[in-house]
Amino acid sequence: DNTLVNLTGLEGHCMPIDLNIEHLIKFLKACILFFSAKGIYSTWDCLGNISATVSLLQNVKKQVGKALGIAYHGLNHTTPNTTPSVWRVANKINELGLHTFNQDRKENDSVKPITDVLAEGEQKLKSSTLSTFNRKVREM
């Protein structure tokens, strides 16, 4: 059983308490990053002081967002159309021939070669018996 809370006051924007606490922990971690010491210099008192000001800091965050016109909460969300960007990348890859092997490509000598894992796996499978291969897979 889990209680639902609606901190925004907007219809349909409820969340379970445990998820709300996860959001709070994420916010606290972000606050710790900016407002407190880290590592051996961090204390529980410092975390307690930050925790006490969470609602104030969240209100400041919302007001700054509204003032800059970049408020986080909206009534609906639309997925941006990334099709033009994807096509630009695909066309550039095609133009430069990045998807094909080119022995004379500039800076080939500075790139470390990678192993063809499919060919290497096939070679290992053929070079040993199937039972040996299965034993090695189980040992992984």
Residue pairs with C-beta under 8 A, 6 or more apart in sequence:
2 16
2 17
2 18
3 16
3 17
4 14
4 15
4 16
4 17
5 14
5 15
5 16
5 17
5 20
6 13
6 14
6 15
7 15
7 20
8 73
10 73
10 75
15 23
24 54
27 54
27 57
27 58
28 47
28 50
28 51
28 54
31 50
31 54
31 57
32 38
32 42
32 47
32 50
35 50
36 42
36 46
36 47
36 50
37 43
37 46
50 57
61 72
62 71
62 72
62 73
65 71
65 72
93 99
102 108
124 133
125 133
128 136
